[in-house]
Amino acid sequence: MVRHFRTLLVFVHILLIAILMVSCVKFPDRDRIRNGTEGILPIYAYSYKDEVKDLVAEIVIQTDGRVNTNLIETEIPPLKFNKSWLFMLTQDDCRHDAFSSTWASINGKPLSQKYFYDISHLLAGDLPPDVISIGKTFGSTDGTGNEVRFSFTTTVAPQWQWMDAKSEVKKHEAVNLYRFFMKTGLIWSNLVEMLNFGTSIAFHDVNTKSVNNPDSILYHYNIAQSIINNKLSGRVCKVLAEPNGNKTYIAAANNYAPIRIMTAQAGAETLYPYKVSSELNRNIIGRGFYSPIQVKDEVEKVLALPKFERPAIHVGVHGSGIDWSNLLLWLNNSYGKDGADNVWMTSLEEYFEYNNYRIRGTIGKVITGNTIRLLINLPMEPNSYYPSITINVKGLTKENITSLTSSAAITGLSYGNYDTGLMINIDFRKFLSQLATHYVERYEKNKNSHNLSDAKYFVAKLKESEVKKTLQNRLK
């Protein structure tokens, strides 16, 4: 019986590999990646310590005079981009494959069936010999046609020195492949790159033997936080992913001000995004550890419910390999930008921030003749890093607009029709144009398809401006 079960496991593993291989193609410009680099830019480290604080801005809409201004209403919808359900993924144990599998799959990077690589390898074109590519990125749209890639949470282990490990880059070395073996865990340089694409971080284990002593855990939260703040340009961790079902970590977190939201497998609440009416401060949001097949079953159960009754799906995962890449591909093709486009896959941290903007923010309106002024005031939680929202304007459509402008505090903007009104997506990130410029420069240094995809992705996030036009022209 055991022999038959082992044979079945081997067969299932081979089948999963075959499924992904059918969806994948050989990496199209592998030789250019490996041989065409003329110089490597440093990884862009976003300056989180200098990010915007409370958000105050104005949007001015000029209309064609065919609008009944008495019907104009504004709201921040329960889910960004007006999506109808929420999917979150948190990867525990600060693993190497959070970068080379989960993040790489989402962002259209090379995938290896047996090896692992770092951002330094990717930038240098030093890749494992078996790399393949799915041939596209995974995500949804912002409701106006712009791509929004999936994002997720990775836990961090700042007190362990292996996060400081360096990558060994040896281009054209095809015999000794030790540099592509799995590292003890995720390293800082990989994490810095991941954060640029929206990945979030969470506390998990801390380096104490007194794991049942909340005072010891609290003491180590402070040590770990100081390291994170130093390594990530002023970023602070405010999420806890409870390790090993140990409620002592929850007790310590309740006495540690920077932690604002938590997740656990037991003793936690189910999140219903369309029913939330509070800021969720210090709430413990439930998650489950499923196989990829079980995740699909959960999705189908949730989507059988009316939108307002749907719970969020929050998945915990440890190792991520071909089976999880295939799940993310399925999610993209079924419910993302290449399917129904109704899912918002993001991190618990970004959802927490967005919900805070929705609950605490105000969208005032002043109407004078054919001019509508939206007055936006979004109080921010301390240490917020996702300053962007969707605003719905009922009683107005895109066809009624002759011009739409915004104040300088808004760095990213898109708009389009939604339902019987207008939706406006705004982004306040202070250094969004610098981020976009970096990825354009990366493409200019090494003109391969995935660098071009990233450059276009970040440039598309900018609001219309001379800076955006200049960057677009550099990509032609």
C-alpha positions in Angstrom: 0.0 0.0 0.0 2.8 2.4 0.9 4.6 1.6 -2.3 1.5 2.3 -4.3 1.0 5.6 -2.5 4.6 6.7 -3.2 4.2 5.8 -6.8 1.0 7.9 -6.9 2.9 10.9 -5.4 5.6 10.6 -8.0 3.0 10.5 -10.8 1.2 13.6 -9.4 4.5 15.5 -9.2 5.4 14.6 -12.8 1.9 15.5 -13.9 2.1 19.0 -12.3 5.4 19.6 -14.0 3.9 18.6 -17.3 0.9 20.9 -16.8 3.2 23.9 -16.3 5.4 22.9 -19.2 2.4 23.0 -21.5 1.7 26.5 -20.3 5.3 27.5 -20.6 7.7 28.3 -23.4 11.5 28.4 -23.4 12.7 31.7 -22.2 12.6 33.7 -25.5 15.6 36.0 -25.0 17.7 34.0 -22.7 20.9 34.6 -24.8 20.3 38.3 -24.7 19.8 38.2 -20.9 23.0 36.3 -20.5 25.2 38.0 -23.0 23.8 41.4 -23.7 24.3 43.3 -20.5 26.4 46.4 -20.9 26.2 47.4 -17.3 24.1 46.7 -14.3 22.2 49.3 -12.4 22.0 49.0 -8.6 18.7 47.7 -7.3 16.4 50.6 -6.6 15.7 51.0 -2.9 12.5 53.0 -2.4 12.9 55.7 0.3 10.1 54.7 2.6 11.2 57.0 5.4 10.4 59.9 3.1 7.0 58.7 1.9 4.0 61.0 2.1 2.1 61.3 5.3 -1.6 62.4 5.5 -3.0 62.8 2.0 -4.8 66.0 0.9 -5.4 66.6 -2.8 -7.9 68.0 -5.4 -9.2 66.7 -8.7 -10.8 69.2 -11.0 -13.3 67.8 -13.6 -14.6 70.0 -16.4 -17.8 68.6 -17.9 -19.7 69.2 -21.1 -22.7 70.7 -19.4 -24.9 67.6 -19.9 -24.5 66.4 -16.2 -27.2 66.7 -13.6 -25.0 67.9 -10.8 -27.7 67.1 -8.2 -27.1 63.4 -8.9 -23.3 63.5 -8.3 -22.2 61.3 -5.4 -18.8 60.0 -4.4 -17.6 56.8 -2.6 -14.5 54.7 -2.0 -15.6 51.2 -2.8 -14.9 48.2 -0.5 -12.3 46.8 -2.8 -9.8 48.7 -4.9 -10.6 48.9 -8.7 -14.2 47.8 -7.9 -13.2 44.2 -7.8 -15.9 41.8 -6.4 -13.7 39.5 -4.3 -10.4 39.5 -2.4 -7.6 37.0 -2.6 -4.5 37.2 -0.3 -1.5 35.0 0.0 1.1 35.0 2.8 4.3 33.0 2.4 5.8 31.9 5.7 9.4 31.2 6.8 11.2 33.9 4.8 12.0 31.5 2.0 14.2 31.8 -1.0 11.4 30.6 -3.3 9.3 33.6 -2.3 11.5 35.4 -4.8 12.5 32.9 -7.4 9.1 31.1 -7.6 6.2 33.2 -6.2 7.4 36.7 -7.2 9.1 35.4 -10.4 5.9 33.7 -11.5 3.8 36.8 -11.0 6.2 39.1 -12.7 7.0 37.0 -15.8 10.5 36.1 -14.8 12.4 32.9 -15.5 11.4 29.8 -13.6 13.5 26.8 -12.8 12.1 23.4 -11.8 15.1 22.4 -9.6 17.2 25.5 -8.9 16.9 28.9 -7.3 18.3 32.3 -8.2 18.6 35.9 -6.9 18.0 39.3 -8.3 21.8 39.7 -8.8 21.7 36.6 -11.0 18.7 37.9 -13.0 20.3 41.3 -13.6 23.6 39.8 -14.6 22.0 37.2 -16.9 23.5 34.4 -14.9 20.5 31.9 -14.9 20.1 28.2 -14.1 20.4 26.0 -17.2 16.8 24.8 -17.2 14.9 28.1 -17.0 11.5 28.4 -18.7 9.0 31.2 -18.9 5.2 31.2 -18.8 5.4 34.1 -21.2 3.3 36.6 -19.4 2.8 38.4 -16.1 -0.1 37.6 -13.7 -2.5 40.3 -12.5 -5.8 42.1 -13.0 -6.5 45.5 -14.5 -7.3 48.7 -12.7 -10.7 48.8 -14.3 -9.5 51.3 -17.0 -7.2 48.9 -18.9 -3.9 49.3 -17.0 -2.2 46.2 -15.6 -2.0 45.7 -11.8 0.1 42.7 -11.0 -0.8 40.3 -8.2 1.0 40.9 -4.9 1.5 38.9 -1.7 3.1 38.9 1.7 6.4 37.3 2.6 7.5 36.9 6.2 11.0 38.1 7.2 13.6 36.9 9.6 15.8 39.9 10.2 17.6 38.6 13.3 19.2 35.7 11.3 22.4 36.6 9.5 21.6 34.5 6.5 19.4 37.3 5.2 22.7 39.2 4.6 24.0 36.4 2.4 25.5 37.6 -0.9 24.9 36.1 -4.3 27.7 34.4 -6.3 27.5 35.5 -9.9 29.4 33.4 -12.5 28.2 34.0 -16.0 28.9 31.3 -18.5 29.7 28.8 -15.6 27.6 25.8 -16.6 29.3 23.0 -14.6 29.4 24.2 -11.0 25.8 25.2 -10.2 26.1 25.4 -6.5 25.2 29.2 -6.7 21.7 28.1 -7.7 21.1 25.9 -4.8 18.4 27.0 -2.3 19.7 29.4 0.3 18.7 29.2 3.9 16.1 31.9 3.2 15.2 35.1 1.5 18.0 37.7 1.3 17.7 41.4 1.6 18.6 42.3 -2.0 15.8 40.0 -3.3 13.4 41.6 -0.9 14.2 45.1 -1.9 13.3 44.3 -5.5 10.1 42.5 -4.4 8.9 45.5 -2.5 9.1 47.7 -5.6 6.5 45.5 -7.1 4.1 45.7 -4.2 5.2 42.7 -2.1 4.5 43.2 1.6 6.4 42.0 4.7 5.3 40.4 8.0 6.8 39.4 11.3 6.9 35.6 11.9 9.4 33.9 14.2 11.8 36.0 16.3 15.2 34.8 17.5 14.4 33.9 21.0 14.4 30.6 22.9 11.6 31.9 25.2 8.8 31.5 22.6 6.2 31.2 25.4 7.3 34.4 27.1 5.5 37.5 25.6 8.0 39.9 27.2 10.9 38.1 25.4 9.0 38.2 22.1 8.1 41.8 22.5 11.8 42.6 23.2 12.8 40.8 20.0 10.1 42.6 18.0 12.0 45.8 18.7 15.3 44.3 17.7 13.9 42.8 14.5 12.1 46.1 13.7 15.3 48.1 14.0 17.1 45.8 11.5 14.2 46.0 9.1 14.1 49.8 9.3 17.8 50.0 8.5 17.8 47.4 5.7 14.7 48.7 3.9 15.3 52.4 3.8 13.1 53.4 6.7 10.3 50.8 6.2 8.5 49.5 9.3 6.8 46.1 9.6 3.2 46.3 10.9 1.9 42.8 10.1 2.2 39.6 12.1 1.8 36.2 10.6 1.4 34.0 13.7 4.1 31.2 13.7 3.3 27.6 14.6 -0.1 28.5 16.1 1.8 30.2 19.0 -0.6 32.7 20.6 2.2 34.2 22.7 3.2 36.1 19.5 -0.3 37.5 19.4 -0.2 38.6 23.0 3.1 40.3 22.5 1.9 42.0 19.3 -1.0 43.5 21.2 1.5 45.4 23.3 3.7 46.4 20.4 2.4 49.6 18.8 3.8 49.2 15.2 1.9 46.0 14.6 -1.5 47.0 13.3 -3.0 43.8 11.8 -2.4 40.1 12.3 -3.2 36.8 10.7 -3.6 33.3 12.2 -5.0 29.9 11.4 -7.1 29.6 14.5 -8.8 32.0 16.9 -9.2 34.5 14.0 -12.1 36.2 12.2 -13.3 35.7 8.7 -13.0 38.8 6.7 -16.0 39.9 4.6 -14.8 42.9 2.6 -18.2 44.2 1.6 -19.4 44.2 5.3 -16.4 45.8 7.0 -17.3 48.9 8.8 -14.3 49.4 11.1 -10.6 50.2 10.7 -9.5 46.6 11.7 -6.8 47.8 14.0 -5.2 44.9 15.8 -7.8 42.5 14.3 -6.7 38.9 13.7 -7.7 37.9 10.2 -8.0 34.2 9.5 -6.1 32.2 6.9 -5.9 28.6 5.8 -3.1 26.3 4.5 -4.4 24.6 1.4 -3.1 22.6 -1.5 -3.4 24.4 -4.8 -6.3 22.0 -5.7 -8.0 22.9 -2.5 -7.6 26.6 -3.2 -9.4 26.2 -6.5 -12.3 24.5 -4.7 -12.4 27.4 -2.1 -12.5 30.0 -4.9 -15.4 28.2 -6.6 -17.3 28.1 -3.3 -16.8 31.8 -2.7 -17.8 32.9 -6.2 -21.0 31.0 -5.9 -22.1 33.5 -3.3 -23.4 37.0 -4.0 -20.7 39.7 -3.9 -21.8 41.1 -0.6 -21.6 37.7 1.1 -18.2 36.6 -0.2 -15.5 36.1 2.4 -11.9 37.0 1.5 -9.7 34.0 0.7 -6.4 34.2 2.6 -4.0 31.4 1.8 -0.9 30.5 3.8 1.9 28.7 2.1 5.4 27.6 3.0 7.3 26.3 -0.1 6.2 27.4 -3.5 7.1 25.5 -6.6 5.6 24.5 -9.9 2.2 23.7 -8.4 1.8 27.2 -7.0 3.0 28.8 -10.2 0.3 26.9 -12.0 -2.3 28.0 -9.5 -1.3 31.7 -10.0 -1.5 31.1 -13.8 -5.0 29.7 -13.3 -6.0 32.6 -11.1 -4.8 35.1 -13.8 -6.5 33.2 -16.7 -9.8 32.6 -14.9 -10.3 35.7 -12.7 -7.5 38.1 -13.5 -6.6 40.3 -16.6 -6.9 37.3 -18.9 -10.2 36.1 -17.5 -13.1 37.7 -15.7 -10.9 40.4 -14.2 -12.9 40.5 -11.0 -10.2 39.6 -8.3 -8.0 41.9 -6.3 -5.0 39.8 -5.2 -3.0 41.8 -2.8 -1.3 41.6 0.6 -3.0 41.9 4.0 -1.1 45.0 4.6 -2.3 46.8 1.5 -5.9 45.7 2.1 -5.6 47.0 5.7 -4.3 50.4 4.5 -7.0 50.7 1.7 -9.7 49.9 4.2 -8.4 52.6 6.5 -8.6 55.1 3.7 -12.1 54.0 3.0 -13.3 54.2 6.6 -11.5 57.4 7.7 -11.2 59.3 4.4 -13.5 61.9 3.0 -14.2 62.9 -0.6 -15.8 66.3 -0.6 -17.3 67.9 -3.7 -17.7 71.5 -4.8 -19.7 72.1 -8.0 -19.6 75.4 -9.8 -21.3 75.6 -13.2 -19.7 72.8 -15.3 -16.8 72.3 -12.9 -16.7 69.6 -10.3 -13.9 69.8 -7.6 -13.3 66.6 -5.6 -11.6 67.5 -2.3 -9.7 64.4 -1.1 -8.6 64.0 2.6 -7.1 60.6 3.6 -5.7 60.4 7.1 -3.0 57.8 7.2 -2.1 55.1 9.7 1.6 55.4 10.8 4.0 53.6 8.5 1.8 53.4 5.5 3.3 52.4 2.1 0.3 51.9 -0.3 -1.2 55.4 -0.6 -3.7 54.8 -3.4 -7.4 54.5 -3.6 -10.3 54.1 -6.1 -13.0 56.8 -6.1 -16.4 56.2 -7.7 -18.3 59.2 -8.9 -21.9 58.4 -9.5 -23.9 60.5 -12.0 -21.0 61.2 -14.3 -19.4 59.2 -17.1 -16.2 59.6 -19.1 -18.1 60.9 -22.1 -19.2 63.9 -20.0 -15.6 64.9 -19.3 -13.8 67.6 -21.3 -10.8 67.7 -19.0 -9.6 66.1 -15.7 -6.6 67.5 -13.8 -5.2 66.8 -10.3 -3.0 68.5 -7.8 0.7 67.8 -7.6 0.4 65.4 -4.6 -1.3 62.9 -6.9 1.4 61.1 -8.9 -0.6 58.3 -10.6 -4.1 58.6 -12.0 -6.4 56.7 -14.4 -10.1 56.9 -14.9 -12.9 55.2 -16.9 -16.5 54.2 -16.8 -17.8 51.9 -14.1 -21.4 50.7 -13.7 -23.5 53.8 -14.4 -20.7 56.3 -13.3 -17.0 57.0 -13.3 -14.1 55.4 -11.4 -10.9 57.2 -10.7 -7.8 55.5 -9.5 -5.2 57.7 -7.7 -1.8 57.1 -6.4 0.1 59.4 -4.0 3.5 57.6 -3.9 6.1 60.4 -3.6 8.8 58.6 -5.6 6.6 56.9 -8.3 8.3 58.7 -11.1 11.7 57.9 -9.8 10.7 54.2 -9.6 9.4 54.3 -13.2 12.6 56.0 -14.4 14.8 53.3 -12.8 13.0 50.5 -14.7 13.3 52.5 -17.9 17.0 52.9 -17.3 17.3 49.1 -16.5 15.7 48.4 -19.9 18.0 50.8 -21.7 21.0 49.0 -20.1 19.7 45.5 -21.2 17.0 45.5 -23.8 15.2 42.2 -23.2 11.5 41.5 -23.1 11.0 41.3 -19.3 12.9 44.5 -18.7 10.7 46.2 -21.3 7.6 44.8 -19.6 8.6 46.1 -16.2 9.5 49.5 -17.6 6.1 49.9 -19.4 4.3 48.6 -16.2 5.7 51.3 -14.0 5.5 54.1 -16.6 1.8 53.3 -17.1 1.2 54.0 -13.4 2.1 57.7 -13.8 -0.5 60.3 -14.4 -0.3 62.1 -17.7 2.6 64.5 -17.7 5.7 65.6 -19.5 7.7 63.1 -17.4 5.5 60.3 -18.5 5.6 61.2 -22.2 9.4 61.4 -22.0 9.7 58.0 -20.4 7.3 56.5 -23.0 9.4 57.9 -25.8 12.5 56.4 -24.3 10.8 53.0 -24.6 9.9 53.3 -28.3 
